[in-house]
């Protein structure tokens, strides 16, 4: 899996315009075969910040996404509407699964 977390700081007062410009990109990205999820949230304390959370099947699926026409088209809006961009990308083949038993009986140092 490849996970991307981004903090997108819009230019002052431009958040709503940015989110409107992102709608076609969001819909197209969610339709990509390698996209697992693509979500955004408004930051609870800063009205100019949008937090973007993306998940792709693997690095190749994300690379495909980065070269789509809708991604290229969105770049102009990003440059025009954002003041700052901070992104963390994580690629992992390891998946940890937890269930209620883990919560009831945590391993090692997690035990009360």
Biopython code that builds the backbone (N, CA, C, O; Angstrom):
import numpy as np
from Bio.PDB.StructureBuilder import StructureBuilder

atoms = [
    (1, "UNK", "N", (0.846, -1.186, 0.000)),
    (1, "UNK", "CA", (0.000, 0.000, 0.000)),
    (1, "UNK", "C", (0.883, 1.238, 0.000)),
    (1, "UNK", "O", (1.992, 1.240, 0.533)),
    (2, "UNK", "N", (0.371, 2.257, -0.596)),
    (2, "UNK", "CA", (1.020, 3.565, -0.523)),
    (2, "UNK", "C", (0.009, 4.536, 0.051)),
    (2, "UNK", "O", (-1.111, 4.666, -0.443)),
    (3, "UNK", "N", (0.430, 5.211, 1.103)),
    (3, "UNK", "CA", (-0.417, 6.181, 1.786)),
    (3, "UNK", "C", (0.177, 7.565, 1.610)),
    (3, "UNK", "O", (1.392, 7.739, 1.693)),
    (4, "UNK", "N", (-0.667, 8.542, 1.369)),
    (4, "UNK", "CA", (-0.229, 9.921, 1.237)),
    (4, "UNK", "C", (-1.085, 10.765, 2.170)),
    (4, "UNK", "O", (-2.314, 10.691, 2.142)),
    (5, "UNK", "N", (-0.430, 11.556, 2.985)),
    (5, "UNK", "CA", (-1.124, 12.509, 3.845)),
    (5, "UNK", "C", (-0.587, 13.885, 3.495)),
    (5, "UNK", "O", (0.623, 14.112, 3.517)),
    (6, "UNK", "N", (-1.483, 14.795, 3.175)),
    (6, "UNK", "CA", (-1.059, 16.138, 2.801)),
    (6, "UNK", "C", (-1.782, 17.202, 3.599)),
    (6, "UNK", "O", (-2.976, 17.097, 3.879)),
    (7, "UNK", "N", (-1.034, 18.225, 3.957)),
    (7, "UNK", "CA", (-1.617, 19.414, 4.583)),
    (7, "UNK", "C", (-1.515, 20.501, 3.533)),
    (7, "UNK", "O", (-0.422, 20.949, 3.189)),
    (8, "UNK", "N", (-2.664, 20.921, 3.029)),
    (8, "UNK", "CA", (-2.718, 21.892, 1.949)),
    (8, "UNK", "C", (-3.216, 23.209, 2.531)),
    (8, "UNK", "O", (-4.367, 23.306, 2.958)),
    (9, "UNK", "N", (-2.368, 24.207, 2.549)),
    (9, "UNK", "CA", (-2.745, 25.508, 3.088)),
    (9, "UNK", "C", (-3.139, 26.407, 1.928)),
    (9, "UNK", "O", (-2.310, 26.770, 1.093)),
    (10, "UNK", "N", (-4.412, 26.756, 1.891)),
    (10, "UNK", "CA", (-4.925, 27.609, 0.824)),
    (10, "UNK", "C", (-4.521, 29.059, 1.074)),
    (10, "UNK", "O", (-4.298, 29.472, 2.212)),
    (11, "UNK", "N", (-4.435, 29.811, 0.001)),
    (11, "UNK", "CA", (-4.233, 31.253, 0.162)),
    (11, "UNK", "C", (-5.436, 31.782, 0.939)),
    (11, "UNK", "O", (-6.530, 31.225, 0.838)),
    (12, "UNK", "N", (-5.248, 32.832, 1.700)),
    (12, "UNK", "CA", (-6.306, 33.360, 2.568)),
    (12, "UNK", "C", (-7.620, 33.533, 1.805)),
    (12, "UNK", "O", (-7.675, 34.193, 0.768)),
    (13, "UNK", "N", (-8.668, 32.924, 2.345)),
    (13, "UNK", "CA", (-10.002, 33.043, 1.783)),
    (13, "UNK", "C", (-10.262, 32.216, 0.536)),
    (13, "UNK", "O", (-11.319, 32.363, -0.078)),
    (14, "UNK", "N", (-9.338, 31.352, 0.140)),
    (14, "UNK", "CA", (-9.480, 30.598, -1.109)),
    (14, "UNK", "C", (-9.879, 29.137, -0.909)),
    (14, "UNK", "O", (-9.961, 28.387, -1.882)),
    (15, "UNK", "N", (-10.127, 28.720, 0.327)),
    (15, "UNK", "CA", (-10.396, 27.304, 0.580)),
    (15, "UNK", "C", (-11.607, 26.796, -0.197)),
    (15, "UNK", "O", (-11.528, 25.744, -0.831)),
    (16, "UNK", "N", (-12.714, 27.515, -0.162)),
    (16, "UNK", "CA", (-13.911, 27.027, -0.849)),
    (16, "UNK", "C", (-13.688, 26.923, -2.358)),
    (16, "UNK", "O", (-14.159, 25.980, -2.993)),
    (17, "UNK", "N", (-12.975, 27.888, -2.928)),
    (17, "UNK", "CA", (-12.668, 27.820, -4.359)),
    (17, "UNK", "C", (-11.756, 26.626, -4.652)),
    (17, "UNK", "O", (-11.919, 25.944, -5.663)),
    (18, "UNK", "N", (-10.803, 26.385, -3.764)),
    (18, "UNK", "CA", (-9.911, 25.239, -3.933)),
    (18, "UNK", "C", (-10.702, 23.931, -3.892)),
    (18, "UNK", "O", (-10.516, 23.066, -4.747)),
    (19, "UNK", "N", (-11.582, 23.786, -2.901)),
    (19, "UNK", "CA", (-12.365, 22.552, -2.785)),
    (19, "UNK", "C", (-13.272, 22.353, -3.996)),
    (19, "UNK", "O", (-13.445, 21.225, -4.459)),
    (20, "UNK", "N", (-13.848, 23.429, -4.509)),
    (20, "UNK", "CA", (-14.688, 23.322, -5.707)),
    (20, "UNK", "C", (-13.847, 22.885, -6.909)),
    (20, "UNK", "O", (-14.287, 22.064, -7.714)),
    (21, "UNK", "N", (-12.650, 23.431, -7.025)),
    (21, "UNK", "CA", (-11.763, 23.056, -8.130)),
    (21, "UNK", "C", (-11.310, 21.604, -8.013)),
    (21, "UNK", "O", (-11.029, 20.958, -9.023)),
    (22, "UNK", "N", (-11.239, 21.093, -6.797)),
    (22, "UNK", "CA", (-10.790, 19.715, -6.563)),
    (22, "UNK", "C", (-11.853, 18.660, -6.869)),
    (22, "UNK", "O", (-11.508, 17.499, -7.089)),
    (23, "UNK", "N", (-13.126, 19.030, -6.889)),
    (23, "UNK", "CA", (-14.201, 18.037, -7.040)),
    (23, "UNK", "C", (-14.022, 17.116, -8.249)),
    (23, "UNK", "O", (-14.110, 15.899, -8.086)),
    (24, "UNK", "N", (-13.772, 17.643, -9.459)),
    (24, "UNK", "CA", (-13.581, 16.721, -10.593)),
    (24, "UNK", "C", (-12.364, 15.807, -10.401)),
    (24, "UNK", "O", (-12.394, 14.639, -10.788)),
    (25, "UNK", "N", (-11.309, 16.338, -9.810)),
    (25, "UNK", "CA", (-10.102, 15.555, -9.551)),
    (25, "UNK", "C", (-10.395, 14.436, -8.554)),
    (25, "UNK", "O", (-9.952, 13.303, -8.737)),
    (26, "UNK", "N", (-11.131, 14.754, -7.516)),
    (26, "UNK", "CA", (-11.477, 13.760, -6.496)),
    (26, "UNK", "C", (-12.281, 12.621, -7.123)),
    (26, "UNK", "O", (-11.975, 11.448, -6.904)),
    (27, "UNK", "N", (-13.301, 12.965, -7.898)),
    (27, "UNK", "CA", (-14.142, 11.936, -8.527)),
    (27, "UNK", "C", (-13.321, 11.061, -9.478)),
    (27, "UNK", "O", (-13.473, 9.840, -9.483)),
    (28, "UNK", "N", (-12.461, 11.676, -10.272)),
    (28, "UNK", "CA", (-11.636, 10.908, -11.211)),
    (28, "UNK", "C", (-10.640, 10.018, -10.482)),
    (28, "UNK", "O", (-10.408, 8.879, -10.888)),
    (29, "UNK", "N", (-10.051, 10.534, -9.404)),
    (29, "UNK", "CA", (-9.084, 9.739, -8.644)),
    (29, "UNK", "C", (-9.760, 8.539, -8.010)),
    (29, "UNK", "O", (-9.227, 7.430, -8.065)),
    (30, "UNK", "N", (-10.920, 8.737, -7.410)),
    (30, "UNK", "CA", (-11.638, 7.627, -6.774)),
    (30, "UNK", "C", (-12.006, 6.542, -7.782)),
    (30, "UNK", "O", (-12.172, 5.381, -7.407)),
    (31, "UNK", "N", (-12.136, 6.907, -9.057)),
    (31, "UNK", "CA", (-12.496, 5.935, -10.097)),
    (31, "UNK", "C", (-11.285, 5.161, -10.630)),
    (31, "UNK", "O", (-11.456, 4.190, -11.367)),
    (32, "UNK", "N", (-10.088, 5.570, -10.275)),
    (32, "UNK", "CA", (-8.888, 4.866, -10.740)),
    (32, "UNK", "C", (-8.840, 3.462, -10.140)),
    (32, "UNK", "O", (-9.174, 3.285, -8.969)),
    (33, "UNK", "N", (-8.430, 2.458, -10.926)),
    (33, "UNK", "CA", (-8.432, 1.077, -10.424)),
    (33, "UNK", "C", (-7.521, 0.846, -9.221)),
    (33, "UNK", "O", (-7.807, -0.033, -8.408)),
    (34, "UNK", "N", (-6.436, 1.605, -9.083)),
    (34, "UNK", "CA", (-5.515, 1.399, -7.966)),
    (34, "UNK", "C", (-5.789, 2.252, -6.746)),
    (34, "UNK", "O", (-5.074, 2.158, -5.749)),
    (35, "UNK", "N", (-6.824, 3.088, -6.813)),
    (35, "UNK", "CA", (-7.151, 3.957, -5.677)),
    (35, "UNK", "C", (-7.980, 3.180, -4.659)),
    (35, "UNK", "O", (-9.038, 2.644, -4.988)),
    (36, "UNK", "N", (-7.497, 3.125, -3.435)),
    (36, "UNK", "CA", (-8.223, 2.460, -2.353)),
    (36, "UNK", "C", (-9.128, 3.469, -1.649)),
    (36, "UNK", "O", (-10.281, 3.168, -1.339)),
    (37, "UNK", "N", (-8.597, 4.672, -1.399)),
    (37, "UNK", "CA", (-9.411, 5.755, -0.842)),
    (37, "UNK", "C", (-8.755, 7.087, -1.156)),
    (37, "UNK", "O", (-7.546, 7.165, -1.374)),
    (38, "UNK", "N", (-9.564, 8.128, -1.174)),
    (38, "UNK", "CA", (-9.097, 9.487, -1.435)),
    (38, "UNK", "C", (-10.073, 10.407, -0.718)),
    (38, "UNK", "O", (-11.194, 10.617, -1.181)),
    (39, "UNK", "N", (-9.652, 10.946, 0.394)),
    (39, "UNK", "CA", (-10.546, 11.742, 1.238)),
    (39, "UNK", "C", (-9.874, 13.053, 1.636)),
    (39, "UNK", "O", (-8.648, 13.152, 1.673)),
    (40, "UNK", "N", (-10.683, 14.037, 1.925)),
    (40, "UNK", "CA", (-10.142, 15.279, 2.469)),
    (40, "UNK", "C", (-11.038, 15.746, 3.611)),
    (40, "UNK", "O", (-12.213, 15.390, 3.699)),
    (41, "UNK", "N", (-10.444, 16.546, 4.471)),
    (41, "UNK", "CA", (-11.168, 17.111, 5.613)),
    (41, "UNK", "C", (-10.707, 18.539, 5.809)),
    (41, "UNK", "O", (-9.546, 18.871, 5.572)),
    (42, "UNK", "N", (-11.618, 19.366, 6.238)),
    (42, "UNK", "CA", (-11.249, 20.728, 6.615)),
    (42, "UNK", "C", (-10.597, 20.663, 7.989)),
    (42, "UNK", "O", (-11.107, 20.001, 8.893)),
    (43, "UNK", "N", (-9.487, 21.339, 8.143)),
    (43, "UNK", "CA", (-8.798, 21.369, 9.433)),
    (43, "UNK", "C", (-9.716, 22.011, 10.465)),
    (43, "UNK", "O", (-10.347, 23.032, 10.189)),
    (44, "UNK", "N", (-9.792, 21.418, 11.652)),
    (44, "UNK", "CA", (-10.748, 21.902, 12.656)),
    (44, "UNK", "C", (-10.371, 23.248, 13.254)),
    (44, "UNK", "O", (-11.239, 23.958, 13.763)),
    (45, "UNK", "N", (-9.087, 23.616, 13.204)),
    (45, "UNK", "CA", (-8.652, 24.860, 13.834)),
    (45, "UNK", "C", (-8.204, 25.943, 12.859)),
    (45, "UNK", "O", (-8.061, 27.100, 13.252)),
    (46, "UNK", "N", (-7.981, 25.592, 11.607)),
    (46, "UNK", "CA", (-7.472, 26.563, 10.635)),
    (46, "UNK", "C", (-8.314, 26.481, 9.372)),
    (46, "UNK", "O", (-8.238, 25.499, 8.634)),
    (47, "UNK", "N", (-9.110, 27.498, 9.125)),
    (47, "UNK", "CA", (-10.046, 27.454, 7.999)),
    (47, "UNK", "C", (-9.360, 27.442, 6.637)),
    (47, "UNK", "O", (-10.005, 27.137, 5.634)),
    (48, "UNK", "N", (-8.087, 27.761, 6.576)),
    (48, "UNK", "CA", (-7.383, 27.746, 5.297)),
    (48, "UNK", "C", (-6.687, 26.416, 5.000)),
    (48, "UNK", "O", (-6.114, 26.249, 3.924)),
    (49, "UNK", "N", (-6.729, 25.474, 5.938)),
    (49, "UNK", "CA", (-6.019, 24.203, 5.768)),
    (49, "UNK", "C", (-6.985, 23.068, 5.430)),
    (49, "UNK", "O", (-8.030, 22.902, 6.059)),
    (50, "UNK", "N", (-6.603, 22.300, 4.423)),
    (50, "UNK", "CA", (-7.321, 21.089, 4.034)),
    (50, "UNK", "C", (-6.354, 19.926, 4.251)),
    (50, "UNK", "O", (-5.199, 19.987, 3.827)),
    (51, "UNK", "N", (-6.826, 18.873, 4.910)),
    (51, "UNK", "CA", (-6.011, 17.682, 5.131)),
    (51, "UNK", "C", (-6.474, 16.628, 4.128)),
    (51, "UNK", "O", (-7.651, 16.270, 4.087)),
    (52, "UNK", "N", (-5.547, 16.143, 3.331)),
    (52, "UNK", "CA", (-5.837, 15.171, 2.281)),
    (52, "UNK", "C", (-5.237, 13.831, 2.683)),
    (52, "UNK", "O", (-4.080, 13.759, 3.096)),
    (53, "UNK", "N", (-6.033, 12.765, 2.560)),
    (53, "UNK", "CA", (-5.579, 11.423, 2.913)),
    (53, "UNK", "C", (-5.882, 10.512, 1.725)),
    (53, "UNK", "O", (-7.035, 10.358, 1.323)),
    (54, "UNK", "N", (-4.825, 9.911, 1.171)),
    (54, "UNK", "CA", (-4.965, 9.062, -0.007)),
    (54, "UNK", "C", (-4.362, 7.689, 0.262)),
    (54, "UNK", "O", (-3.388, 7.564, 1.005)),
    (55, "UNK", "N", (-4.939, 6.677, -0.339)),
    (55, "UNK", "CA", (-4.377, 5.334, -0.272)),
    (55, "UNK", "C", (-4.449, 4.686, -1.641)),
    (55, "UNK", "O", (-5.494, 4.689, -2.291)),
    (56, "UNK", "N", (-3.322, 4.129, -2.071)),
    (56, "UNK", "CA", (-3.254, 3.443, -3.355)),
    (56, "UNK", "C", (-2.771, 2.017, -3.143)),
    (56, "UNK", "O", (-2.039, 1.733, -2.195)),
    (57, "UNK", "N", (-3.180, 1.135, -4.024)),
    (57, "UNK", "CA", (-2.846, -0.287, -3.926)),
    (57, "UNK", "C", (-1.341, -0.491, -3.761)),
    (57, "UNK", "O", (-0.905, -1.331, -2.973)),
    (58, "UNK", "N", (-0.556, 0.280, -4.507)),
    (58, "UNK", "CA", (0.903, 0.169, -4.443)),
    (58, "UNK", "C", (1.512, 1.421, -5.067)),
    (58, "UNK", "O", (0.796, 2.309, -5.532)),
    (59, "UNK", "N", (2.837, 1.478, -5.072)),
    (59, "UNK", "CA", (3.533, 2.646, -5.620)),
    (59, "UNK", "C", (3.239, 2.820, -7.110)),
    (59, "UNK", "O", (3.168, 3.948, -7.600)),
    (60, "UNK", "N", (3.069, 1.720, -7.827)),
    (60, "UNK", "CA", (2.775, 1.802, -9.257)),
    (60, "UNK", "C", (1.414, 2.454, -9.502)),
    (60, "UNK", "O", (1.261, 3.246, -10.432)),
    (61, "UNK", "N", (0.436, 2.127, -8.676)),
    (61, "UNK", "CA", (-0.890, 2.740, -8.817)),
    (61, "UNK", "C", (-0.817, 4.240, -8.550)),
    (61, "UNK", "O", (-1.496, 5.024, -9.214)),
    (62, "UNK", "N", (0.001, 4.641, -7.585)),
    (62, "UNK", "CA", (0.157, 6.071, -7.312)),
    (62, "UNK", "C", (0.897, 6.751, -8.459)),
    (62, "UNK", "O", (0.567, 7.880, -8.823)),
    (63, "UNK", "N", (1.885, 6.084, -9.026)),
    (63, "UNK", "CA", (2.601, 6.650, -10.165)),
    (63, "UNK", "C", (1.652, 6.841, -11.349)),
    (63, "UNK", "O", (1.712, 7.861, -12.034)),
    (64, "UNK", "N", (0.778, 5.861, -11.590)),
    (64, "UNK", "CA", (-0.244, 5.995, -12.633)),
    (64, "UNK", "C", (-1.086, 7.241, -12.362)),
    (64, "UNK", "O", (-1.326, 8.044, -13.263)),
    (65, "UNK", "N", (-1.531, 7.394, -11.114)),
    (65, "UNK", "CA", (-2.358, 8.543, -10.709)),
    (65, "UNK", "C", (-1.642, 9.862, -11.000)),
    (65, "UNK", "O", (-2.252, 10.804, -11.505)),
    (66, "UNK", "N", (-0.372, 9.925, -10.687)),
    (66, "UNK", "CA", (0.392, 11.165, -10.849)),
    (66, "UNK", "C", (0.505, 11.601, -12.304)),
    (66, "UNK", "O", (0.793, 12.766, -12.578)),
    (67, "UNK", "N", (0.283, 10.680, -13.242)),
    (67, "UNK", "CA", (0.429, 11.005, -14.660)),
    (67, "UNK", "C", (-0.905, 11.039, -15.410)),
    (67, "UNK", "O", (-0.916, 11.050, -16.641)),
    (68, "UNK", "N", (-2.021, 11.057, -14.693)),
    (68, "UNK", "CA", (-3.328, 11.120, -15.352)),
    (68, "UNK", "C", (-3.608, 12.546, -15.829)),
    (68, "UNK", "O", (-3.078, 13.504, -15.267)),
    (69, "UNK", "N", (-4.434, 12.687, -16.857)),
    (69, "UNK", "CA", (-4.790, 14.030, -17.332)),
    (69, "UNK", "C", (-5.436, 14.891, -16.239)),
    (69, "UNK", "O", (-5.182, 16.093, -16.164)),
    (70, "UNK", "N", (-6.271, 14.275, -15.393)),
    (70, "UNK", "CA", (-6.923, 15.085, -14.357)),
    (70, "UNK", "C", (-5.928, 15.573, -13.313)),
    (70, "UNK", "O", (-6.105, 16.655, -12.755)),
    (71, "UNK", "N", (-4.883, 14.793, -13.040)),
    (71, "UNK", "CA", (-3.848, 15.241, -12.101)),
    (71, "UNK", "C", (-3.056, 16.397, -12.708)),
    (71, "UNK", "O", (-2.752, 17.376, -12.026)),
    (72, "UNK", "N", (-2.732, 16.279, -13.969)),
    (72, "UNK", "CA", (-2.005, 17.359, -14.646)),
    (72, "UNK", "C", (-2.841, 18.640, -14.674)),
    (72, "UNK", "O", (-2.316, 19.731, -14.451)),
    (73, "UNK", "N", (-4.133, 18.510, -14.947)),
    (73, "UNK", "CA", (-5.015, 19.683, -14.988)),
    (73, "UNK", "C", (-5.141, 20.334, -13.617)),
    (73, "UNK", "O", (-5.226, 21.558, -13.515)),
    (74, "UNK", "N", (-5.153, 19.525, -12.568)),
    (74, "UNK", "CA", (-5.311, 20.044, -11.218)),
    (74, "UNK", "C", (-4.099, 20.852, -10.767)),
    (74, "UNK", "O", (-4.219, 21.715, -9.897)),
    (75, "UNK", "N", (-2.931, 20.580, -11.353)),
    (75, "UNK", "CA", (-1.703, 21.273, -10.957)),
    (75, "UNK", "C", (-1.821, 22.798, -11.069)),
    (75, "UNK", "O", (-1.314, 23.517, -10.209)),
    (76, "UNK", "N", (-2.469, 23.288, -12.099)),
    (76, "UNK", "CA", (-2.623, 24.741, -12.266)),
    (76, "UNK", "C", (-3.439, 25.335, -11.126)),
    (76, "UNK", "O", (-3.112, 26.408, -10.619)),
    (77, "UNK", "N", (-4.504, 24.638, -10.721)),
    (77, "UNK", "CA", (-5.312, 25.125, -9.600)),
    (77, "UNK", "C", (-4.515, 25.123, -8.306)),
    (77, "UNK", "O", (-4.634, 26.043, -7.497)),
    (78, "UNK", "N", (-3.704, 24.092, -8.108)),
    (78, "UNK", "CA", (-2.891, 24.002, -6.892)),
    (78, "UNK", "C", (-1.942, 25.193, -6.809)),
    (78, "UNK", "O", (-1.833, 25.835, -5.765)),
    (79, "UNK", "N", (-1.267, 25.480, -7.894)),
    (79, "UNK", "CA", (-0.315, 26.605, -7.879)),
    (79, "UNK", "C", (-1.022, 27.933, -7.649)),
    (79, "UNK", "O", (-0.475, 28.822, -6.996)),
    (80, "UNK", "N", (-2.218, 28.074, -8.172)),
    (80, "UNK", "CA", (-2.951, 29.337, -8.060)),
    (80, "UNK", "C", (-3.590, 29.516, -6.685)),
    (80, "UNK", "O", (-3.657, 30.637, -6.180)),
    (81, "UNK", "N", (-4.059, 28.432, -6.074)),
    (81, "UNK", "CA", (-4.889, 28.539, -4.873)),
    (81, "UNK", "C", (-4.186, 28.176, -3.569)),
    (81, "UNK", "O", (-4.684, 28.513, -2.494)),
    (82, "UNK", "N", (-3.052, 27.502, -3.637)),
    (82, "UNK", "CA", (-2.371, 27.098, -2.404)),
    (82, "UNK", "C", (-1.211, 28.026, -2.066)),
    (82, "UNK", "O", (-0.491, 28.506, -2.943)),
    (83, "UNK", "N", (-1.053, 28.261, -0.762)),
    (83, "UNK", "CA", (0.085, 29.031, -0.261)),
    (83, "UNK", "C", (1.201, 28.099, 0.188)),
    (83, "UNK", "O", (2.377, 28.457, 0.131)),
    (84, "UNK", "N", (0.825, 26.891, 0.637)),
    (84, "UNK", "CA", (1.812, 25.955, 1.179)),
    (84, "UNK", "C", (1.296, 24.534, 0.999)),
    (84, "UNK", "O", (0.092, 24.283, 1.034)),
    (85, "UNK", "N", (2.232, 23.611, 0.805)),
    (85, "UNK", "CA", (1.898, 22.196, 0.648)),
    (85, "UNK", "C", (2.924, 21.377, 1.414)),
    (85, "UNK", "O", (4.130, 21.566, 1.252)),
    (86, "UNK", "N", (2.442, 20.472, 2.241)),
    (86, "UNK", "CA", (3.317, 19.570, 2.988)),
    (86, "UNK", "C", (2.754, 18.164, 2.846)),
    (86, "UNK", "O", (1.597, 17.922, 3.189)),
    (87, "UNK", "N", (3.567, 17.228, 2.340)),
    (87, "UNK", "CA", (3.092, 15.877, 2.040)),
    (87, "UNK", "C", (4.017, 14.841, 2.666)),
    (87, "UNK", "O", (5.239, 14.988, 2.657)),
    (88, "UNK", "N", (3.408, 13.791, 3.210)),
    (88, "UNK", "CA", (4.143, 12.631, 3.703)),
    (88, "UNK", "C", (3.673, 11.430, 2.894)),
    (88, "UNK", "O", (2.473, 11.166, 2.814)),
    (89, "UNK", "N", (4.614, 10.700, 2.292)),
    (89, "UNK", "CA", (4.289, 9.489, 1.545)),
    (89, "UNK", "C", (4.885, 8.295, 2.279)),
    (89, "UNK", "O", (6.049, 8.321, 2.677)),
    (90, "UNK", "N", (4.083, 7.250, 2.456)),
    (90, "UNK", "CA", (4.520, 6.036, 3.134)),
    (90, "UNK", "C", (4.179, 4.840, 2.262)),
    (90, "UNK", "O", (3.038, 4.690, 1.825)),
    (91, "UNK", "N", (5.160, 3.992, 2.009)),
    (91, "UNK", "CA", (4.935, 2.757, 1.261)),
    (91, "UNK", "C", (5.248, 1.606, 2.200)),
    (91, "UNK", "O", (6.297, 1.587, 2.844)),
    (92, "UNK", "N", (4.318, 0.631, 2.277)),
    (92, "UNK", "CA", (4.529, -0.487, 3.186)),
    (92, "UNK", "C", (3.889, -1.751, 2.647)),
    (92, "UNK", "O", (2.776, -1.731, 2.120)),
    (93, "UNK", "N", (4.615, -2.853, 2.788)),
    (93, "UNK", "CA", (4.048, -4.163, 2.488)),
    (93, "UNK", "C", (3.518, -4.813, 3.753)),
    (93, "UNK", "O", (2.859, -5.852, 3.699)),
    (94, "UNK", "N", (3.806, -4.201, 4.887)),
    (94, "UNK", "CA", (3.362, -4.749, 6.164)),
    (94, "UNK", "C", (2.001, -4.167, 6.531)),
    (94, "UNK", "O", (1.788, -2.955, 6.483)),
    (95, "UNK", "N", (1.108, -5.043, 6.890)),
    (95, "UNK", "CA", (-0.217, -4.619, 7.316)),
    (95, "UNK", "C", (-0.484, -5.241, 8.674)),
    (95, "UNK", "O", (-0.398, -6.459, 8.831)),
    (96, "UNK", "N", (-0.802, -4.427, 9.636)),
    (96, "UNK", "CA", (-1.150, -4.924, 10.972)),
    (96, "UNK", "C", (-2.658, -4.831, 11.127)),
    (96, "UNK", "O", (-3.261, -3.792, 10.856)),
    (97, "UNK", "N", (-3.248, -5.909, 11.558)),
    (97, "UNK", "CA", (-4.700, -5.936, 11.753)),
    (97, "UNK", "C", (-4.985, -6.119, 13.237)),
    (97, "UNK", "O", (-4.368, -6.944, 13.911)),
    (98, "UNK", "N", (-5.919, -5.341, 13.722)),
    (98, "UNK", "CA", (-6.287, -5.412, 15.130)),
    (98, "UNK", "C", (-7.781, -5.661, 15.238)),
    (98, "UNK", "O", (-8.566, -5.206, 14.406)),
    (99, "UNK", "N", (-8.157, -6.390, 16.279)),
    (99, "UNK", "CA", (-9.568, -6.640, 16.525)),
    (99, "UNK", "C", (-9.850, -6.374, 17.999)),
    (99, "UNK", "O", (-8.980, -5.899, 18.728)),
    (100, "UNK", "N", (-11.056, -6.679, 18.429)),
    (100, "UNK", "CA", (-11.430, -6.420, 19.820)),
    (100, "UNK", "C", (-10.598, -7.231, 20.801)),
    (100, "UNK", "O", (-10.361, -6.784, 21.923)),
    (101, "UNK", "N", (-10.147, -8.426, 20.397)),
    (101, "UNK", "CA", (-9.310, -9.229, 21.279)),
    (101, "UNK", "C", (-7.985, -8.516, 21.563)),
    (101, "UNK", "O", (-7.463, -8.590, 22.675)),
    (102, "UNK", "N", (-7.452, -7.833, 20.565)),
    (102, "UNK", "CA", (-6.216, -7.075, 20.769)),
    (102, "UNK", "C", (-6.427, -5.981, 21.819)),
    (102, "UNK", "O", (-5.559, -5.741, 22.659)),
    (103, "UNK", "N", (-7.570, -5.332, 21.763)),
    (103, "UNK", "CA", (-7.872, -4.268, 22.730)),
    (103, "UNK", "C", (-8.010, -4.863, 24.128)),
    (103, "UNK", "O", (-7.531, -4.287, 25.105)),
    (104, "UNK", "N", (-8.664, -6.013, 24.219)),
    (104, "UNK", "CA", (-8.878, -6.649, 25.527)),
    (104, "UNK", "C", (-7.597, -7.261, 26.076)),
    (104, "UNK", "O", (-7.400, -7.284, 27.291)),
    (105, "UNK", "N", (-6.720, -7.759, 25.200)),
    (105, "UNK", "CA", (-5.487, -8.441, 25.620)),
    (105, "UNK", "C", (-4.288, -7.925, 24.827)),
    (105, "UNK", "O", (-3.707, -8.672, 24.039)),
    (106, "UNK", "N", (-3.912, -6.678, 25.018)),
    (106, "UNK", "CA", (-2.801, -6.139, 24.229)),
    (106, "UNK", "C", (-1.484, -6.829, 24.567)),
    (106, "UNK", "O", (-1.294, -7.283, 25.696)),
    (107, "UNK", "N", (-0.579, -6.911, 23.602)),
    (107, "UNK", "CA", (0.702, -7.570, 23.851)),
    (107, "UNK", "C", (1.647, -6.684, 24.662)),
    (107, "UNK", "O", (1.492, -5.464, 24.715)),
    (108, "UNK", "N", (2.615, -7.321, 25.280)),
    (108, "UNK", "CA", (3.740, -6.673, 25.936)),
    (108, "UNK", "C", (3.463, -5.393, 26.695)),
    (108, "UNK", "O", (2.657, -5.377, 27.626)),
    (109, "UNK", "N", (4.142, -4.298, 26.294)),
    (109, "UNK", "CA", (4.087, -3.059, 27.075)),
    (109, "UNK", "C", (2.719, -2.378, 27.068)),
    (109, "UNK", "O", (2.502, -1.425, 27.817)),
    (110, "UNK", "N", (1.800, -2.850, 26.236)),
    (110, "UNK", "CA", (0.476, -2.244, 26.198)),
    (110, "UNK", "C", (-0.414, -2.727, 27.342)),
    (110, "UNK", "O", (-1.466, -2.146, 27.606)),
    (111, "UNK", "N", (0.011, -3.778, 28.007)),
    (111, "UNK", "CA", (-0.827, -4.338, 29.080)),
    (111, "UNK", "C", (-0.893, -3.376, 30.261)),
    (111, "UNK", "O", (0.107, -2.763, 30.636)),
    (112, "UNK", "N", (-2.078, -3.256, 30.835)),
    (112, "UNK", "CA", (-2.219, -2.357, 31.996)),
    (112, "UNK", "C", (-1.541, -2.917, 33.227)),
    (112, "UNK", "O", (-1.566, -2.288, 34.285)),
]
sb = StructureBuilder()
sb.init_structure("model")
sb.init_model(0)
sb.init_chain("A")
sb.init_seg("    ")
for serial, (resi, resn, name, xyz) in enumerate(atoms, 1):
    if name == "N":
        sb.init_residue(resn, " ", resi, " ")
    sb.init_atom(name, np.array(xyz, "f"), 0.0, 1.0, " ", f" {name:<3s}", serial, name[0])
structure = sb.get_structure()
